[in-house]
């Protein structure tokens, strides 16, 4: 069984969190099984929940990317019938 160092795992997880691809495409790029990439991402997310201050700094780049997504315009208010007679 091959062991991977933390730096490599972090790099793979960061690629996924940045949105560089899905589990399969990132796994194929590095010659890994997609299940391994998925496990690494889930393990990272589980640690991030337990360590919120550290997680905020680690997830900041992903959060910045998500905040750049175009927002849908607000829906118009529905026209209500007048109650005055």
Rosetta blueprint (number, residue, H / E / L):
1 X L
2 X L
3 X L
4 X L
5 X L
6 X H
7 X H
8 X H
9 X H
10 X H
11 X H
12 X H
13 X H
14 X H
15 X H
16 X H
17 X H
18 X H
19 X L
20 X L
21 X L
22 X L
23 X H
24 X H
25 X H
26 X H
27 X H
28 X H
29 X H
30 X H
31 X L
32 X L
33 X L
34 X H
35 X H
36 X H
37 X H
38 X H
39 X H
40 X H
41 X H
42 X H
43 X H
44 X H
45 X H
46 X H
47 X H
48 X H
49 X H
50 X H
51 X L
52 X H
53 X H
54 X H
55 X H
56 X H
57 X H
58 X H
59 X H
60 X H
61 X H
62 X H
63 X H
64 X H
65 X H
66 X H
67 X H
68 X L
69 X L
70 X L
71 X L
72 X L
73 X L
74 X L
75 X L
76 X L
77 X L
78 X L
79 X L
80 X L
81 X L
82 X L
83 X L
84 X L
85 X L
